[in-house]
């Protein structure tokens, strides 16, 4: 696992949770109890064990990369809550889609896994 500078979609990276733009609310609201339970687990284990999937959304005023969430609404919400519980939980594992095609490939794979 690497921290991001140049990235490949096939590697997972450590990125700062605050570099991910807040996503729109999911179609089905997330269960607050699940968010809290996962957040506490993230603090206990020192991180998210299932990487988020993000795509680069641009750069902020400081020139740092910003990302948008492609998949992982629950993990994202729990990681934000974990950061509130423990400020050391700022970094999360993520796959970074480099192209729209890679983003679709990630989504296809997740759809297959969801059916299993």
Residue pairs with C-beta under 8 A, 6 or more apart in sequence:
1 11
1 12
1 13
1 14
1 93
2 11
2 13
2 14
3 13
3 14
3 15
3 91
4 13
4 14
4 15
4 65
4 96
7 13
7 96
7 98
8 98
9 95
9 96
9 97
9 98
9 102
9 106
11 95
12 51
12 93
12 94
12 95
13 93
13 94
13 95
13 96
14 91
14 92
14 93
14 94
15 54
15 65
15 67
15 91
15 92
15 94
15 96
16 90
16 91
16 92
17 76
17 79
17 80
17 83
17 89
17 90
17 91
17 92
18 83
18 90
19 60
19 64
19 65
19 66
19 67
20 52
20 54
20 66
20 67
20 68
20 69
20 76
20 92
20 94
21 57
21 66
21 67
21 68
21 69
23 68
23 69
23 73
23 76
26 73
30 73
30 74
30 77
34 74
34 78
35 74
35 77
35 78
35 81
36 78
36 81
38 74
38 75
38 78
38 81
39 78
39 79
39 81
39 82
39 84
39 85
40 82
40 85
41 78
42 48
42 78
42 79
42 82
42 89
43 82
43 85
43 86
43 89
46 89
47 89
47 91
47 92
47 93
48 75
48 78
48 79
48 92
48 93
49 93
50 72
50 75
51 72
51 75
51 92
51 93
51 94
51 95
52 69
52 70
52 71
52 72
52 75
52 76
52 79
52 92
52 93
52 94
52 95
53 69
53 70
53 71
53 72
53 94
53 95
53 97
53 103
53 106
53 110
54 67
54 68
54 69
54 70
54 94
54 95
54 96
54 97
55 67
55 68
55 70
55 96
55 97
55 98
55 103
56 65
56 66
56 67
56 96
56 98
57 66
57 67
57 68
58 65
58 66
59 65
59 66
60 66
67 94
67 96
69 76
70 97
70 103
70 106
70 107
71 106
71 107
71 110
75 92
76 92
79 89
79 92
82 89
83 89
83 90
95 106
97 103
97 106
